[in-house]
Amino acid sequence: MLTRHAAFSPRRAALGRAQAKPCATLVAVSTAVPQAPKVSTGKAVFPILAAISFCHFLNDMMQSLIPAIYPLLKVSYRLDFGQIGLITLTSQLTASLLQPVIGFYTDRRPQPYSLAAGMGFTLTGLVLLAAAPSFAAILFAVGLVGIGSAIFHPESSRVARMASGGQHGLAQSLFQVGGNAGSAMGPLLAAFIVLPNGQRSIGWFSAAAVLAMAVLANVGSWYKHHHYTKTKSRGKTRGRHPVLSQGQVAACLGILAALIFSKFFYMVSLISYYTFYLMGKFHLPAQEAQVYLFVFLGAVAAGTIIGGPIGDRFGRKYVIWCSILGVLPFTLALPHANLFWTGILSVIIGLVLASAFSAILVYAQELVPGNVGAVSGLFFGFAFGMGGVGAALLGQLADRTSLAFVYQVCAFLPAIGLLAAFLPNLEQISLRAEAKAGIGGSGGRAGLSLSA
């Protein structure tokens, strides 16, 4: 009967199909598991992801040499903890101020070969650091390394998203795990190369900067040939989320900033002062303390690679919430643990806490579509800035009290993770928006809750 009537009235048959489609959509949405929707926009370009991750490894390995040689610099230049914190502040603050500017600029005027050029600043900073005659020269050298990092991170994060094939969390994790692995290698190389051979041996690592420049030049060629058409096609959607209002986006970005503050303030307390804490409390030699720092940073690298795919699978809100708030019991226990449990707890803390950043970054990129460079620069820069300010403030606090007191205070920072409960679930919102679009196309209306 329907077939005969449809043949007689094509308009009526088309109306019947339009009415049936939203109903099927609503059934699918109502029975969906709260997971991220599968994206099939293409295949991930793993050679490019591997190249950018490898260069991130080299970049952060060179950068992590700076805090790893703090014990050497402290003795050689007779520095106090406040001056040690000032070195970290110079490096991190330089990067934090420049990254959003560079990201904003390259969103509008892509610079494919800026990655290789930025690595030149890192190369120059390492050479100067190896022969720095004074504390002021050290600050200038680490500032150049910070500039190199400021250029590298926003653009390389953009390349990782371009090469993701829609698997944004996985791509960011692969990119970031290279940096975390490099950060873990820095203390080990400092313990067995720089400390035995002296400050001048830092110059040997300039070869890594030259290698990274060569690889990044090839990445820049791929970037140049694959980016411009995508940028033009997405220009109209720049800066506006398709569902959330500007006020809601601003509130979400504020929550993410608070979570970044919590994460990186605590992380810098371990990265900058963990070796001194172990040497002071448990009387470990410098080399053995560096090995403990290497193990902690290795756990950070493992946590980074885990967080992205889990966020793609189950939603980034849950990863952010669990990774920051979930580490609270372990941070509270750390200041009261013996040496064995200090090592165990530091591994758990690094593993769980590190899983948050790739989820935070991709979440922020989805909040402000079309501004990958600016968002990446803002969040990398803010993270670096929080690390630098945290190192300086915690160094001053350690000089006035003790490192044990510093860790007792920092133990409460992960409680800020409670704010993640107020983040909307973007994956569920996308599913509901698709359902609403289907209903709207046939004349119906549906409500949309943003507190999923």
C-alpha positions as CSV (number, residue, x, y, z in Angstrom):
1,M,0.0,0.0,0.0
2,L,2.8,2.4,0.9
3,T,4.7,1.6,-2.3
4,R,1.6,2.1,-4.5
5,H,0.8,5.4,-2.7
6,A,4.5,6.6,-2.9
7,A,4.5,5.9,-6.6
8,F,1.4,8.0,-7.0
9,S,2.7,10.8,-4.7
10,P,6.5,11.2,-4.6
11,R,6.3,14.3,-2.3
12,R,4.4,12.2,0.3
13,A,6.9,9.3,0.2
14,A,9.8,11.7,0.7
15,L,8.0,13.2,3.7
16,G,7.6,9.7,5.2
17,R,11.3,9.0,4.8
18,A,12.2,12.4,6.4
19,Q,9.9,11.6,9.4
20,A,11.3,8.1,9.8
21,K,15.0,9.3,9.8
22,P,14.8,11.4,13.0
23,C,13.1,8.6,14.9
24,A,15.9,6.2,14.0
25,T,18.4,8.9,15.1
26,L,16.7,9.3,18.5
27,V,16.6,5.6,19.1
28,A,20.3,5.4,18.3
29,V,21.2,8.3,20.6
30,S,19.1,7.1,23.5
31,T,20.8,3.7,23.5
32,A,24.4,5.0,22.9
33,V,27.1,4.3,25.4
34,P,28.8,7.6,26.5
35,Q,31.9,7.2,24.3
36,A,33.6,9.5,21.9
37,P,32.0,9.2,18.4
38,K,34.2,7.4,15.9
39,V,35.8,9.7,13.4
40,S,36.7,8.4,9.9
41,T,38.1,11.5,8.2
42,G,41.2,9.6,6.9
43,K,44.1,7.6,7.9
44,A,46.7,8.8,10.4
45,V,50.0,9.7,8.8
46,F,52.2,7.7,11.2
47,P,55.6,8.6,9.6
48,I,54.9,12.3,10.2
49,L,53.6,11.6,13.7
50,A,56.8,9.5,14.4
51,A,59.0,12.3,13.0
52,I,57.4,15.0,15.1
53,S,57.4,12.8,18.2
54,F,61.1,12.1,17.7
55,C,61.9,15.8,17.4
56,H,59.8,16.4,20.5
57,F,62.0,13.8,22.2
58,L,65.2,15.7,21.1
59,N,63.7,19.1,22.0
60,D,62.6,18.2,25.5
61,M,65.7,16.1,26.1
62,M,67.9,19.2,25.5
63,Q,65.5,21.3,27.5
64,S,65.5,18.9,30.4
65,L,69.2,19.1,30.7
66,I,68.8,22.5,32.4
67,P,67.0,21.3,35.5
68,A,69.0,18.1,35.5
69,I,72.2,20.0,36.0
70,Y,70.9,22.2,38.8
71,P,73.0,20.4,41.4
72,L,76.1,21.2,39.3
73,L,75.2,24.8,38.8
74,K,74.3,25.3,42.4
75,V,77.8,24.3,43.5
76,S,79.7,25.9,40.6
77,Y,78.0,29.3,40.9
78,R,77.1,29.1,44.6
79,L,73.3,29.5,43.9
80,D,70.5,29.3,46.4
81,F,67.1,27.7,45.8
82,G,65.6,31.1,44.9
83,Q,68.2,31.5,42.0
84,I,67.6,27.9,40.9
85,G,63.9,28.8,40.7
86,L,64.8,31.9,38.7
87,I,66.5,29.8,36.1
88,T,63.4,27.7,35.6
89,L,61.3,30.9,35.6
90,T,63.4,32.4,32.8
91,S,63.1,29.3,30.6
92,Q,59.5,28.6,31.2
93,L,58.3,32.2,31.2
94,T,60.0,33.0,27.9
95,A,58.2,30.0,26.3
96,S,54.9,30.8,28.0
97,L,54.8,34.4,26.8
98,L,55.8,33.7,23.2
99,Q,53.8,30.5,22.5
100,P,50.3,32.0,22.3
101,V,51.6,34.8,20.1
102,I,53.3,32.4,17.7
103,G,50.3,30.1,17.6
104,F,47.9,33.0,16.9
105,Y,50.2,34.3,14.1
106,T,50.7,31.0,12.4
107,D,47.0,30.2,12.5
108,R,46.6,33.0,10.0
109,R,50.0,32.9,8.3
110,P,51.3,29.3,8.4
111,Q,55.1,29.0,8.6
112,P,56.0,25.4,7.7
113,Y,59.8,25.9,8.2
114,S,59.5,27.7,11.5
115,L,60.0,24.4,13.3
116,A,63.5,24.0,11.9
117,A,64.3,27.7,12.5
118,G,63.1,27.5,16.1
119,M,65.4,24.6,16.8
120,G,68.3,27.0,15.9
121,F,67.5,29.0,19.0
122,T,67.8,25.9,21.1
123,L,71.1,25.0,19.4
124,T,72.5,28.5,20.2
125,G,71.3,28.4,23.8
126,L,73.0,25.0,24.5
127,V,76.3,26.2,23.1
128,L,76.2,29.3,25.3
129,L,75.1,27.4,28.4
130,A,78.1,25.1,28.0
131,A,80.5,28.1,28.3
132,A,78.4,30.5,30.5
133,P,80.8,32.6,32.6
134,S,78.2,34.0,35.0
135,F,74.7,33.6,36.4
136,A,73.4,36.3,34.0
137,A,74.9,34.4,31.0
138,I,73.1,31.2,32.2
139,L,69.8,33.1,32.3
140,F,70.4,34.4,28.7
141,A,71.2,30.9,27.5
142,V,68.2,29.3,29.0
143,G,66.1,32.1,27.6
144,L,67.2,31.2,24.1
145,V,66.3,27.6,24.8
146,G,62.9,28.8,25.9
147,I,62.4,30.8,22.6
148,G,63.2,27.6,20.7
149,S,60.6,25.7,22.7
150,A,58.0,28.5,22.2
151,I,58.3,28.2,18.4
152,F,58.4,24.4,18.4
153,H,55.3,23.4,20.5
154,P,52.4,25.3,18.8
155,E,53.4,24.4,15.3
156,S,54.3,20.8,16.0
157,S,51.0,20.3,17.9
158,R,49.3,21.6,14.7
159,V,51.2,19.1,12.6
160,A,50.2,16.3,14.9
161,R,46.5,17.2,14.5
162,M,46.9,17.5,10.8
163,A,48.4,14.0,10.6
164,S,45.9,12.5,13.1
165,G,43.4,11.2,10.6
166,G,40.7,12.1,13.1
167,Q,42.3,10.3,16.1
168,H,43.2,13.5,17.8
169,G,43.8,12.1,21.3
170,L,46.1,9.4,20.0
171,A,48.0,11.8,17.8
172,Q,48.6,14.3,20.7
173,S,49.6,11.4,23.0
174,L,52.2,10.2,20.4
175,F,53.5,13.7,20.0
176,Q,53.7,14.4,23.7
177,V,55.1,11.0,24.7
178,G,58.2,11.9,22.7
179,G,58.6,15.0,24.8
180,N,58.0,13.2,28.0
181,A,60.5,10.5,27.0
182,G,63.0,13.2,26.2
183,S,62.4,14.9,29.6
184,A,63.0,11.5,31.2
185,M,66.3,11.1,29.4
186,G,67.7,14.4,30.4
187,P,68.4,13.5,34.1
188,L,70.0,10.2,33.0
189,L,72.3,11.9,30.5
190,A,73.1,14.6,33.0
191,A,74.0,11.9,35.6
192,F,76.3,9.9,33.4
193,I,77.6,12.5,30.9
194,V,77.4,16.0,32.2
195,L,78.1,15.5,35.9
196,P,81.2,13.4,35.4
197,N,82.5,15.6,32.5
198,G,81.5,19.1,33.6
199,Q,79.4,21.9,32.3
200,R,81.2,22.1,29.0
201,S,79.9,18.7,28.0
202,I,76.4,20.3,27.5
203,G,77.8,21.5,24.2
204,W,78.0,17.9,22.9
205,F,74.2,17.8,22.8
206,S,74.1,20.5,20.1
207,A,74.4,17.6,17.7
208,A,70.9,16.6,18.7
209,A,69.7,20.0,17.7
210,V,71.3,19.8,14.3
211,L,69.6,16.4,13.7
212,A,66.2,17.8,14.8
213,M,66.6,20.7,12.4
214,A,67.2,18.2,9.5
215,V,64.1,16.1,10.4
216,L,61.9,19.2,10.9
217,A,62.9,20.6,7.5
218,N,61.4,17.5,5.9
219,V,58.3,17.8,8.2
220,G,58.0,21.4,7.0
221,S,57.9,20.3,3.4
222,W,55.1,17.9,4.2
223,Y,53.3,20.6,6.2
224,K,53.6,23.1,3.3
225,H,52.0,20.7,0.8
226,H,49.2,19.5,3.0
227,H,48.0,22.4,5.1
228,Y,46.9,25.4,3.0
229,T,43.7,23.9,1.4
230,K,42.5,22.6,4.8
231,T,43.1,26.1,6.4
232,K,41.1,27.8,3.7
233,S,38.2,25.3,3.9
234,R,37.9,25.7,7.7
235,G,38.3,29.5,7.8
236,K,34.6,30.2,8.2
237,T,34.3,28.1,11.4
238,R,37.2,29.7,13.1
239,G,36.7,30.6,16.8
240,R,33.1,29.5,17.3
241,H,31.9,26.3,18.9
242,P,28.8,24.9,16.9
243,V,26.8,24.3,20.1
244,L,28.2,26.0,23.2
245,S,27.8,29.8,23.7
246,Q,30.8,32.1,24.1
247,G,30.2,32.3,27.8
248,Q,30.1,28.5,28.2
249,V,33.3,28.2,26.2
250,A,35.0,30.9,28.3
251,A,33.9,29.1,31.5
252,C,35.3,25.8,30.2
253,L,38.6,27.4,29.3
254,G,38.8,28.9,32.8
255,I,38.3,25.5,34.4
256,L,40.9,24.0,32.1
257,A,43.3,26.8,33.1
258,A,42.8,26.0,36.8
259,L,43.5,22.3,36.1
260,I,46.7,23.2,34.2
261,F,47.7,25.3,37.3
262,S,47.1,22.3,39.6
263,K,48.9,19.8,37.4
264,F,52.0,21.8,36.5
265,F,52.5,23.4,39.9
266,Y,52.7,19.9,41.4
267,M,54.8,18.5,38.5
268,V,57.4,21.3,38.7
269,S,57.8,20.6,42.5
270,L,59.1,17.1,41.5
271,I,61.0,18.0,38.3
272,S,62.9,20.9,39.9
273,Y,63.4,19.8,43.5
274,Y,62.9,16.0,43.7
275,T,66.6,15.3,43.5
276,F,67.3,17.8,46.3
277,Y,64.5,16.2,48.4
278,L,65.9,12.7,48.0
279,M,69.5,13.9,48.7
280,G,68.4,15.9,51.8
281,K,65.9,13.4,53.3
282,F,67.4,10.1,52.4
283,H,71.1,11.2,51.9
284,L,71.3,9.8,48.4
285,P,74.2,10.8,46.1
286,A,73.4,13.0,43.2
287,Q,73.7,10.3,40.5
288,E,71.3,8.0,42.4
289,A,68.8,10.8,42.9
290,Q,68.9,11.5,39.2
291,V,68.0,7.9,38.5
292,Y,64.9,8.3,40.7
293,L,64.0,11.4,38.7
294,F,64.5,9.4,35.5
295,V,62.1,6.7,36.8
296,F,59.5,9.4,37.7
297,L,59.8,11.0,34.3
298,G,59.5,7.7,32.6
299,A,56.2,7.1,34.4
300,V,55.1,10.5,33.1
301,A,55.9,9.4,29.5
302,A,53.9,6.2,30.0
303,G,50.9,8.1,31.4
304,T,51.0,10.5,28.4
305,I,50.7,7.7,25.8
306,I,47.8,6.1,27.8
307,G,45.7,9.2,28.2
308,G,45.1,10.1,24.6
309,P,43.6,6.8,23.3
310,I,41.5,6.5,26.5
311,G,40.1,10.0,25.9
312,D,39.3,9.1,22.3
313,R,37.5,5.9,23.4
314,F,35.6,7.0,26.5
315,G,35.6,10.8,26.4
316,R,38.1,13.4,27.5
317,K,36.2,14.8,30.4
318,Y,36.5,11.5,32.3
319,V,40.3,11.3,31.6
320,I,40.8,14.8,32.9
321,W,38.7,14.3,36.0
322,C,40.2,11.0,37.0
323,S,43.8,11.8,36.3
324,I,44.0,15.0,38.3
325,L,41.6,14.3,41.2
326,G,42.5,10.6,41.3
327,V,46.1,11.3,42.2
328,L,45.2,13.2,45.4
329,P,45.6,10.2,47.8
330,F,49.1,9.5,46.5
331,T,50.3,13.1,46.7
332,L,49.1,13.3,50.3
333,A,51.0,10.1,51.2
334,L,54.3,11.1,49.5
335,P,55.7,13.4,52.1
336,H,55.3,10.8,54.8
337,A,56.8,7.8,52.9
338,N,60.1,6.1,53.3
339,L,62.6,5.8,50.3
340,F,61.1,2.7,48.9
341,W,57.5,4.0,48.9
342,T,58.6,7.4,47.8
343,G,59.8,5.8,44.6
344,I,56.6,3.8,44.2
345,L,54.3,6.7,44.9
346,S,56.3,9.0,42.5
347,V,55.8,6.5,39.7
348,I,52.0,6.3,40.4
349,I,51.7,10.1,40.5
350,G,53.6,10.5,37.3
351,L,51.6,7.8,35.5
352,V,48.2,9.1,36.5
353,L,48.8,12.9,36.5
354,A,50.4,12.9,33.0
355,S,47.5,11.3,31.3
356,A,45.5,14.6,31.7
357,F,47.4,17.0,29.4
358,S,46.7,15.5,26.0
359,A,43.0,15.2,26.9
360,I,43.0,18.8,28.1
361,L,44.7,20.1,25.0
362,V,42.4,18.3,22.5
363,Y,39.3,19.3,24.6
364,A,40.4,22.9,24.4
365,Q,41.1,22.6,20.6
366,E,37.5,21.3,20.2
367,L,36.1,24.2,22.2
368,V,37.7,26.8,19.8
369,P,37.7,25.1,16.4
370,G,40.0,26.5,13.7
371,N,42.5,27.9,16.1
372,V,44.8,24.9,16.7
373,G,48.0,27.0,16.9
374,A,46.6,29.7,19.2
375,V,45.0,27.2,21.5
376,S,48.1,24.9,21.6
377,G,50.3,27.9,22.1
378,L,48.1,29.3,24.9
379,F,47.9,26.0,26.8
380,F,51.5,25.0,26.3
381,G,52.5,28.5,27.2
382,F,50.3,28.6,30.2
383,A,51.6,25.2,31.3
384,F,55.2,26.4,30.9
385,G,54.4,29.7,32.7
386,M,52.8,27.9,35.6
387,G,55.9,25.6,35.8
388,G,58.2,28.6,35.8
389,V,56.3,30.6,38.4
390,G,55.8,27.5,40.5
391,A,59.5,26.7,40.4
392,A,60.4,30.3,41.5
393,L,57.7,30.5,44.3
394,L,58.4,27.0,45.6
395,G,62.1,27.7,45.6
396,Q,61.5,30.8,47.8
397,L,59.3,28.7,50.0
398,A,61.9,26.0,50.3
399,D,64.6,28.6,51.3
400,R,62.3,29.9,54.1
401,T,61.0,26.5,55.3
402,S,62.1,23.1,53.9
403,L,61.5,20.9,50.8
404,A,59.5,18.5,53.0
405,F,57.1,21.4,53.8
406,V,56.9,22.3,50.1
407,Y,55.7,18.8,49.3
408,Q,53.2,18.8,52.2
409,V,51.6,22.0,50.7
410,C,51.7,20.9,47.1
411,A,50.0,17.6,48.1
412,F,46.6,19.4,48.1
413,L,46.9,20.8,44.6
414,P,45.2,17.9,42.9
415,A,42.0,18.6,44.8
416,I,41.4,21.4,42.2
417,G,40.5,18.4,40.0
418,L,37.0,18.6,41.5
419,L,36.3,21.5,39.0
420,A,36.4,19.0,36.2
421,A,32.9,17.9,37.2
422,F,31.6,21.2,35.7
423,L,33.0,20.5,32.3
424,P,30.4,19.5,29.7
425,N,30.8,16.2,27.9
426,L,31.6,17.3,24.4
427,E,31.1,13.9,22.9
428,Q,27.6,13.5,24.2
429,I,26.8,17.1,23.2
430,S,28.0,16.3,19.6
431,L,25.7,13.3,19.5
432,R,22.7,15.3,20.8
433,A,23.5,18.1,18.4
434,E,23.4,15.6,15.5
435,A,20.0,14.4,16.7
436,K,18.7,17.9,17.0
437,A,19.9,18.7,13.5
438,G,18.1,15.7,12.1
439,I,14.9,16.7,13.8
440,G,15.3,20.3,12.8
441,G,15.6,19.2,9.2
442,S,12.1,17.8,9.3
443,G,10.5,20.6,11.2
444,G,10.8,19.2,14.7
445,R,12.5,20.7,17.8
446,A,14.5,19.1,20.6
447,G,16.2,20.4,23.8
448,L,19.9,20.1,24.4
449,S,21.5,19.9,27.8
450,L,25.0,21.2,28.1
451,S,25.8,19.7,31.5
452,A,26.2,16.1,30.3
